[in-house]
Amino acid sequence: MTASPRPSESEAFRFWLKLGCISFGGPAGQIAIMHDELVERRRWISERRFLHALNFCMALPGPEAQQLASYIGYSMYGVRGAITAGGLFVAPSFVLLCGMSAVYVEYGEVTAIAGVVRGLGAAVIALVAAALIRIGGRVIHNAAGLVLAAAAFVLIVAGVPFPIVIAAAALTGYLVGRRGHPLLGGGDPHSPGGGEPAEQVAPLDSGLRRRFLLSLAIWLLPVAALLLAGGFVAQLAGFFTLAALITFGGAYAVLPFVASAAVNHYGWLTSRDMVAGLALGESTPGPLIMVNTFVGFVAAYNVEGGLAWGLLGATIVTLCTFVPSFVFIISGAPVIDRIRHTGSFAHSLQGVTIAVVGVIAALAVFVARHAAFPGGDPDWLVIPLAAAAFIGVWRFRVGVVTTVVACALVGLAASLVG
């Protein structure tokens, strides 16, 4: 599938703003939404390039869905495209969470959202399942690819760290490709597109080193200033910069670390506060790691007092969480865009692309287990609702927004009736 001519910047801006407002469901759901909208419907990016971008982003620390949006934005309009796409991906969630955090700290209660979250779980199951079938059908064309994807699935489910799985897949792709048997099937084994027409990629400009150093300065100088200021703001900046650099494996992997430090080590929040933050993070669009924004708001409110301090704390934490992602994407995307077309590296990326199908399958199982079988017992609202949503998405091409809103309303209605 070839990419369509790139959209105007105003059209892209409207899409990224819309995506920021509807990107519920954690990274698996958000990646499914982007695949459906950008590859299937709008064709702003090809299937292969989308998967290569996903490979790259999943190997980085930080929220992979937000980084994927930044990468795609970069592929269209360079640095300003990355900042626009990645920034709008989190901006609506930041505004919502700051408002909801203010209500929480002032009144001590969070509006009942269990029903909405329950319905959203069904929507995410349907969207991820549809994306898995579409992507798997396009990149697995032979028994070798199926075995590699299945192996990646088993390893992820068994708890093997993601970087090890990706490294093993890259080595497998390289070794198989050296024997003249491209894992993706078809086409020239030295062409990662497998016969796909070449698409325009961002040039690898001579100022890449200068851009990298400038990005580091924009990221690290404000952090250094906050650390030198000392006190509470230094604690916030230091801890959440560290958390951003070890966020491998998604928000679910790092949030226990954040919760333990915020509640037990620093004493910024109570356990009840952290549970409320997780509920709010699940019910708002954007990456689940946006729970950090709630933690920053409530911590600053509790320690320093006042809503103004809460907003400052939320802002510091959000910047410390996401600015590293922009540095990685803006500095790394040009290199990846160039070397993904070289022979040996292309073979390795073929292996990684196949493995990502298994990783997405593992994510789908994780989402289904937690949403449809909470506590081990079947949820007889979520299971049929997810099945109906999948049929709507797969068979009748119902849009993502319609699916998400409909499932949320069903979940809300069920909670009111019950």
N, C-alpha and C positions, 0 to 999 in steps of 0.2 A: 504494500500500500504506500503510495507516494504522498508527500505532504502537499497541501494546497498552498497557493501564494500566501505569504505572511499577511496578517491583518494589519490595519492601521493601528497606531499607538492608542488612539482613543477607543477603538473597538477592543483591543487587548486590555486596556485599563478597566473597561466596563466588565469584561469577563472575569478578571482577577478579583475585582470587588465583589461580584456575584459569588465567586467561588469562596471567598472569605466568609461570606454570610451563610453558605449552605454546607460547608465542609464539616459535617458531623461524622462521628463514628470512628475516630482514631485513625491511625495511618493506613490501615488496610482499606477502610471505607473511603478515605480521601484519595488514595492512589487509584481506587476503582473509579471514583468520580472523574478524576483527571483523565484516566484512560478512555472512559466513555465519551467525555466531552471533547478532548483534544485530539485523540487518535481516531475514534469511530465517527464522531459527528462533524467536527470542524476540520479535521485533517490538517491541523497546524503543525504537526510533527509526525514523522513516520513511526510505525510500530518498532522498528529496529532501534531507531535513535531514542525513543521513549524508554525502551528496555536497557539500553546502554546507560542512559542517564540514571535510571533506577538502580542499576548495579553500582554506579559510582556513589550515589547518595546513600545507599544502604551500607556502604563500607565506611562512611564517615561518622564521627560522633555528631549527635544532634538529631533534631526531628526530620526524618527522611522525607516526609511528604512536603514540608515547607521548603526543604532544600531542592526537592524535585521541581516544585513550582519556580523557585529561583533559577534553576538550571534552564528550564524551558524558556523563562523570560529572557535569560542571557542569550540563548540561542537565537532569539528573534531581534533583540535590540541592545545587546551588549550589557554594560554595567547598569545603565538606567532601567533596562528591562528586568534585570535580576532584582534590583531594589524595589521596583514597582510590584512585580509578581510576588516576591517573598514578603514584602511589607504588607501588601493588601491581604495576604493569606492569614496574617495574624492580627491586623488592626481591628476588625470588627469584634473579635474575641476579646482583645484587650479592653476595648471600650465597655463591652458587656460585663466582663469580669470585674472591672473597677467599680461599675455601678452596683452590681450585685454584692460585691465585697463591702461597699459602703453601707448598703442596707443591712447586711449581716452583722457588721460590727456595731451598728447603731441600735438595731432592734433584736439581735440575737437569734433570729429565726430565718430559715430559708424556705421559700415557697415550695410546697410539695411538688416534686418533679419526678417522682419515681415512675409514674405512669408514662410520662413522655420518654424518659430514658429507656423504659421497657420497649416501647414501640420503636424507638430508634435502633435498638438492638436487632429487631427483626429486619429493618431496612438494611442495616449493615451486612447481615448474613446474606441477603439476596444480592446486594451489589457486589460483594466480594466473590460470591459463587459465580456470578455471571462473568466477572472480569477474569477469574481463574480459567473458566472454560474457553473464553475468547483468546487469552494469551497463550494458554497451553496448546490450543489447536493450531496456533500460528507458528510456534517455535519448536514443537516436538514433532518430528517427521519420521523417526525411526526408533528401533528398539534401544539403541545406545542412549539416545536422548531421554527416553522414558525411564531407563534404569538410573540415569544420573539424577533426574528430577526426583524420582522416588527415594534415592539415597539421601539427597539433600533434605527431603521431608522428614525422613526417619531420624537423621542426625539432629535437626532442629528440635523435633519433638523430644528427643532423648536429652536435650539440654546442652549439646555441643555448642560452644560459642560461635556466633555468626562469622567472625573473621576467619576462623579455621575452616568452616564449611566453604566459604568463598575461595579461600586459598586452594583448597583441595579441588574445587570445581575448575578453577583457572588452570591448575596443573594438568587435570584430566583433559581439558579442552586442548591444551598445548600438545600433549602427548598424542592424543587421537588425531589432531590436525596434522601433526608431523607425518602421520601414516597415510595422509591423503583421504581421510574420512571425516568430512566436516560434520560436526554433531547436529548443526541446524538443518542439514540436508539441502541438496540442490545448489546450483550455482558454483562459482569458483571458490574453492576453499580459502583463497586469500582475499576474498571479498566478503566482509561481514554482512553485506546486504543480501547475499545469496541471489544475485541477479537483480536486486532492487536498484533503480536508477540512482545515480549519485545525487545527493542533496547538498545545498549550500551549507557550509559550516563556518563558524566564526573564525576569522583569521588569527593565527598565532603571532601577535604583534611583537616587535622588538622591545617594547616597553613593559613586558610582562613582569620582569624583576622589579622594576620601579613601582608597578601597580601593586605587587605583593607587599613591598615594604610600606607603601602608603596605606594599604589596608591594615597591616599590622599596627601601624601608628594610630590609625583611627580607632582601632579596637583597644589597644593596650594602654595608650596614654591616659584616657579617661579612667580606666581601671586603676592605673598607678596613682592617679590623683586622689581617687576615693580611698585607696589603701593608705596613702600618706595622710589623709584627713583623719584617719583613725576612728575609733568608736564604732557605733552601730553600723554606719554606712560602709565602713571598711569590712566589717564582718559579712554584710550582705554581698558586697562586690566580690570579695575573696571566695566565699563559699559557692556562690552561684556561677562564677567563672569556672571553678573546679568542676562543679556538677555538669556544666555544658560540655566540658572536654571528656567526660567519661560516660556520656549518654549514648552508649552502644546498646542495641537491642530494643530500642523504643522506650517510650515513657514508662511503661510498666516495669522495666528493668531498673530505672533510676529513681522512680518515685519513692520506693521504700527507703532508699538512702537519704533522700530529701526529708521525708517524714521523720525518720529517726533523728536526724540532726536538728531539725526545726523544733521538735517536741522534746527530745531527751537531752540533747547536748546543749543547745542554746536556750531552750525554754521560751522560744518566741510564741509558740502556739500550744494549745491543748490538743489531746487526741480528738476531742469532739470537733475542734476547729478543722483539723486535717480531714476528717471524714466529710465535713461540709464542703471543704474545698474540692475533694474528689468528686462529690456529687455535682457541684457547679461546673467543674471541668468537663465532666461527661455530658452535660446538658447544653453546652455552648459550642458553637463552631470553632474550628481551628484545632491545632495540635493539642493532645491531652497534656503535654508538658506545660501548657498554659496554666495548669494548676500552680506552677511556680509564681505566676502573677498574683494569685490569691494569697499565697504564702507571704510574698513580699508586702502586700497591702496590709494584711492582718498583723504581721510581725511589726511593721513600722508603727501601726496604730497602737498596738499593745505596749511597745517599748517606749516610743517617743510621745504618743498621744496626738489625736486630732486627725481629721480626714486629709488635710494637706500632707502630713507626714505619710499617711497611708498611700496616697497617690504617688509621692516621691519614691517610697519603697517599691511599689509595683513597677514604676518606670525603670528603676535601677535593675531590678531583678529581670525584667523582660529584656532589656538591652543586653545584660550579661549572658542571658540564655541564647539569644538569637544572633547577635552581631558576629560571633565566631562562625556561624553557618554561612553568612554572606562572604566572609573572608575566604572560607574553603571553596565556595562555589566560584566566586569571581576570579580567584587565583588558579583554581584547578580545572575549570571547565575548558579553557582554551587548550590546555595540554591534552585532556581526555579526548576532545573533539578531533585533535590531530592524530594521536597515536592509536585511536580505535580502528583506523584504516590500515595499519601496518600488519604484515603477515603474521608474525608470531603472536603479537598482542591480540590480533583479531581472533586467532584460534582460542586464546585464553578467554576472551570475552564471550565467545560462543559457549564455552563451558559454563561461565558465570550466568549467562542469560538463561540457559536451561535450568541451572540450580535455583534461580530466582523463582521459577514456577513452583518448585517444591517448597520454597520459603513462603510464598503466598498461600500455598495449600495449608501449610502449618498455621499461618495466621488465620485462615478461614476456620480451621478446626478450633483454634483458641477462642475466636469470637463466638462461634456456635456453641461451644461448651459453656462459656460463661453467660451468654445471653439466653440460650434456649434450655439450659440445664443448670440453673443457679442452685448451688448447694447439692448438685447431683440429681435433683428431681426435675422432671420435664415441666416446662412452662407451657401450658396448653393454650395460652394466648399467643406467645411468641412463635411457636412452631408452625401453626397454620398461617399466621400472618406473614412469616418469612417465606413460606411456600407460595402464598398468593402474590407477594411482592416479587419473588423471583419469576413467576410466570408472567407477571405484568412487564417486568424489565426485559426478559429474554424473548418471550413470544410476541408481545404486543408493543415492544419498544417504548414503554412508558418512561418519561423523563425522570432524571434523578431527583429534581426538586419535588415533582409530584409524588414520587415514591416516598421520599423522606417526610414530607408534610403529612401525607395520608397515614403513614405508620405512626407518626407522633400523635396525631389526633385520635387514632384508634386506641393507642396506649393510654392517652389522657382520659378518653371517654370510659375505658374499662376501669381506671382507677377511681373515677367519680362514681360510677355505678356500684363498684365493689365497696 
